[in-house]
Amino acid sequence: MKRPPIPTEAAFTSPLRDPRLTARIGTWLGIAFGLCFATGLVSHWYYLSDAPFFPPVRPIWGYRVTQGVHVLSGIAAIPLLLVKLWSVYPKLFGEVPVGRLRPLLVNLAEKASIAVLVAASIFQLATGLANQSQWYPWSFSFRSTHYAVAWIAIGALVVHIAVKLPIIREAYAAPLPEPEDNPLLAPVSGNASTRSDHGPSRRTLLRTALLASGVAVVAAAGNTVPFLRKVSVFAARTGEGPQGVPVNRSAQAAGVLASVVGPEFRLTLAHGDREVTLSRDQLASMTQRTHELPIACVEGWSASGSWTGVRFSELLDLVDAPADADLRIRSLQQRGAFGVTRIPASFARDPLTLLALRLNGEDLTIDHGSPCRLIAPNRPGVFQTKWVSRIEVVA
């Protein structure tokens, strides 16, 4: 069977494709990528234990907003990327200047840089969606790989913009034209002036791409925005769950047995050679405080809860911990990451930071970290350690 010939760029005759449409779609895509990259850097900052300075404790909703924007800007980019790739797809079959070394090398280098940009973009969006759904069909570390490829993607994007800047400037020098504005592209028919004869206009395509991007955002924004949860059909989390807050990792998944969080449970506070142990009843007998605080996860979901417990700074005073000392928090969990976390002094000493015993007026369930868990303002959910068993002052 004879194979069909490889198409040429001239074989793609859709009048909708135009550099001026591509430039406008690319602008919105660049904005989405820029927001996603910037907020991703903020998220990564929270994971750096050796950073010269730590993220601020206020506003309490800071991580909730930045991580929500991170995920939603990535989702917004998906329809825009698809339309952008469609608009430039014929360029893949453009003529290669064979026989002229310098133009050939420039052409191949440009195609290679675009291949890197497209591959990195698709990788970031695909793995980001999988992470949002907590689906990990790979063996590599999502966080470190996602962070590394983000730099590749944004670097390739900057190079691409720099190379295409003359074309972008020319594209924005005039309004977006329609096919019928050019007699060579307008269809030859009895009524060439009727737009319905030749399908949607370029402006319609641009508006449809932006609308699709907006619909995708609304359909997923219920992860973060409570009043959109009834219409966010693609939200991986609804904001609902046991005691009014979703559970990312259950006690069973973490290997925490009910027997180890029963009456025999003891919390240990350690500062050098000094240690204090407290039962759950002793913690409950201390002054209890209640604060409304959000919990937000890297997957993009967040929810607010009314948390009741002991102020962390008052626990630290029991072992005379220095006011500027960081802490190491150990959990009873046996499986999964973040069983041991570090909390900077600025968070530990904040008056809103609690060792929580109750959530929304009820004792914590085991899946929410019973007997006690850390809850602090403006902190990623993976660092709001559940099943806290030991608090150590870091020298």
N, C-alpha and C positions, 0 to 999 in steps of 0.2 A: 504493500500500500504506500502510495507516494505521500510523503509528508508535506503539509502546507508550507509555503515559503515564510521565512521570518519577516514580519512586517517592518515597514520603515516608518519613520516619524510622519511622513506625508500621508500614510494610510489612515491615520486617525483624523477624521474630518469633522468631528463635532464642533460647531461654532461657539459652544459655551466655553471651551478652553481658551484662555487668554492670559497673558502675563499680568494684566491688571487685576483680574479676578484672583489669580494665584497670590499676588502680593497682598491683597486685602485679607484673604483667608489666612495667609502666613502671619500677618500682623496679629490677628486674634489668637492664633496658635502660639505665637511667641509670647504673648501676654500670659496665656495659660501655663506655658512651660516655665516662664519666669517666676510666677507666683508659686508654682509647685516646687521649683528648685529652692527658692528663698525660704519657704516655710519648712521644707525638708531639712535645710541647714539648721533651722531653729530646733527642730525635733532632735536632730543628731547631737546638738549641743548638750542636751540633757543627759546623754549617755557618756559624756567625756568626764571621767573621774580626775583627769590631770589638766583640765582646762584652767587657764590663768584666773578666770573668775567664773562664777556659776550663774545660771539663769536667775532672774529676779523672782521673788516670792509673790509679788503683785504685778498685774491684777490676778485674782484667783482664777479667772476664766481664760488666762492667756494661752495656756497649752491647748485648752479645749478649742479655742478659735483658730489658732495656727494649724493644728492638726486637721481640723475640719476643712479649712481652706486648702490644705495640702491635698487631701483626698479628693475634694470636689473639683479643684482645678485640674487634677489629673483626669477625672471623669469628663470634665468639659472638653478636654483636649482630644478625646477619642473621635467624636464626629468630625471635628475640624481637621484632624490628621488624615482621616479617610478621604475627605474631599480634597485636601491638599495633594495627597498622593495621586488621586484620580486626575487632577488638573495637570500634573507634570508627568504622568505615566508615559506619554509618547516620547518624552526626552530620552527615555531609556533606549530607544531604538534610533536615536539620532546618528547621523553619519560620523564615523570615526575618521579623522584626518590621517589616513595611512600614507606613509611615504614622506611625511614631514615630521621630523623627530620632536621638535619643541612643541608644536601644537598637539601632537599625539600624547606627549607626556602630560601636558596641561589638562587635556581632555580626560585622560585616565585618572589623574590625581583628583580632578573635580568629581568624577563618578565615584571614586573610592571614598572621598570625604562624605559624599551624600549617602553612600551605602552605610558608612559608620553611623551617621546621624539617624537614618531610618531604622537601622537595626537596634541602636541604643534606645530610641524612642519607643519602638514596639516592645522591646524587652521591659522597659520601665513601666509602661502602662499595663502590660499583661501581668507581670509579677505583682504590681501594685494592686490590681483587681483581685488576684488570687490571695494576697495577704489580707485584704479587706474581708474576704470570706473565710479566712483561716484555712486555706487549702494550700498545702506545700508539697507539690509533686516533684521536689528536687532535694538534693542532699546538701547544697551549700547554704551558708548563713544568709538569710534574706536581708537583714539590716545592713551588714557590711558590704554585701554585693550590690544592693540597691543604691547605697551611698556612693560606691566607687563608680558605678555605671552612670549615675547622675552627673558626675563631673565630666565623663566622656560625652554624654549627650549635650550638656550645656556648652562644653568647649566646641564640639562640632557645630552646634547651632550658631555660636558667635562667629566662627570661621565662615559658615555658610552665608550669614547675613553680610559679613564684610565683602565676600566675593560677589554677592548679588546686589550690593547696595546701589550701583548705577542703574540696574534694571528696576529696583524698587522705587528709586527716585523718579524715574521716567514713568512708571506705572501710576504713581500718585500725582503726576503733573496734570492729569486730565481726568474727568469723571469716568466711571466704569461704562464702556460702550456696550451697546446691544448688537447682536448679529445684523439686524435690519439697518443699522447705521452704516454698514459697509455693503455696497451693492454686490461685491464679489462673494460675500458670505450669505446674503439674503436668499431664501429659496426662490426658485423660479416656478411660479404657480400663477393661477388666475387672480389670486388676491394676495400678493406678496406682502402687503402691509398688515395683514392679520396675524398677530402674534401666535395665535393658536395653531397656525399652519406649521410652525417649526418648534413647538415645545416651549418650555419655560425660558425665561430670560436669565441673563447672568446675575442680575440683581435678585431675581427670585431664588436662584441657586445659593447666592451668598446669604440671603435672609433665611433660607431653609436650613443651611448649615448652622447658622447662629441659633436658630430656634431649636434645632435638634440638640445642640450643646446645652441650651438652657433647660430643655425638658429632661435631659439626662441628669443634670445637676439637681433639679427639683425631685426627680424620681429616686435620688439617693441621699438627699440632704436630711432626711428624717433621722439619719445616724446621729446628727449633731443638733438639728433645729427641731425642738419639740413640736411646734404647731404644724410641721409638715409631715409628721409621722404617719398620718392617715392616708396621705397621697404618695408617699415615697415607697413605691412598690419594689424598688431595687435595693432598698436599704438592707444591709446585711444584719443590722441590729435595729430593733424598734425603739430602744430606750426603755423597754419594759423587761421585767425579770423578777426573780424572787426578791421580796421586800422592796419592789419598785426599782431595782437596779439590775442590769444584765450581769451575768457571770461569764467571764472569759475562760477561766480554768476552774473546773470543779475540784472538790476535795479528792474525789476518786482519781481524776486525771493527775493530780499532784501527788498521789500516794499518801494522803493524809487520812489516817484511820480515826474513826470516832473514839476509839479507846485512848488515843494520846491527847485528846482535847477534853477529856472528862474531868471529874473532880480532882484527879491527881495532877492536873496541869499546873506548872509553875513557870512564871516569867522571871528571867534572870537579868538583872542590871549589873554591868561590870565596868569598873573603872580602875585599871591597874590591879592591885591586889584586893581591892574592895569589891564585894559582891552583895547584892540584895536580891532575895527571891520573894515573889509575891504570887499568891493564888488569885484566881479569878474573883473570888469573893472579896479579897483584900483590895483589888483594883476597883471593884464596884463600890467599896466603902469610902474611897477617896472622893474629893470634890469632882462632880460630873459637870461637864460643859457640853453644850449642843451648838453645832454650827452647820449651816447649809453650805455644802461644798460639792463641786462637780468632780466626777471621776471621768477621765478621758484616756482613751487608748490609741496606740499607734495605728490601729486599723481604721480610725476615723470616727468611731462612735463615742458618744459621751452621754452622761446622765447626771442629774443632780440628786443629792440625797441629804437627809437630815441626820447627821452623825453625832452620836453622844459617847463621850469617853473622858479619859483623863488627859489633861494638857501635858504634852510631851516634856516641856521644860520643867514641870513639877516632878516628873519621874527622874529626870536627870539630876535635880537638886538632891535626891535621896542618896546619890553616890558622889556628890560634890563635883560634878562634871564641869570643866571650864566652859565659859560662855561661848568661846570661839572654837570649841572642839567639834570635829565631825564625828558621825556615829556609823557603826556597822550594825545592820539589822539582819538577824538570822531567822529563817522560817522553819517550820516543821515539815515543809514539803520535801518529798523525796525524789520527785521527778520534775523535769522541765528547768528552764533558765530562771535566773533571778531569785534563787532560793536564798542568796546572800546579796544584800544591796547596801549601798552607802548613801547616807543623807547628810548634806552639808549643814553646817551649824546654822546658817541663815534660815533654813527650813525647819530644823529641829527646834530652834528657839522661838519660832514664830508662834504667837498666841493662838492661831487657828489650828495648828498642828496637834492632832490628837492620837492617842492610842485608843481607837474606838472599840466600844463594847456593844453598842446598839446602833441600829439603822432604821430610820423612819419609825421610831417608837417601839421597836421590837429588838430583842436580843439577836445578835448576829447569828445567822445560820452557819453551819459548817462550810457551806460553799462560799459564803461571803467572808470567811476568815475567822470564825469562832475558834477560840474564846476572845481573841483580840487581834486587831489589825491596825496598821498605820494608815492614816488619812491626812494629807497635807495639801495646802493650796498650790495651784499652778504646777502640778507634778504629774508625769506620765503614769498611767494606770499600772504598768509593770513594776513601778517603784513604790506603789501603795501596798506594801508587803502584807500579805495575809498570813494568818497562823503564826504571828510573831512569838518566838520563844526566847530570844536573847537579844539584848541591846548592849553593844559594847562601845565604850568611848575610845576613839582612835587617837593615839598619842600624837 
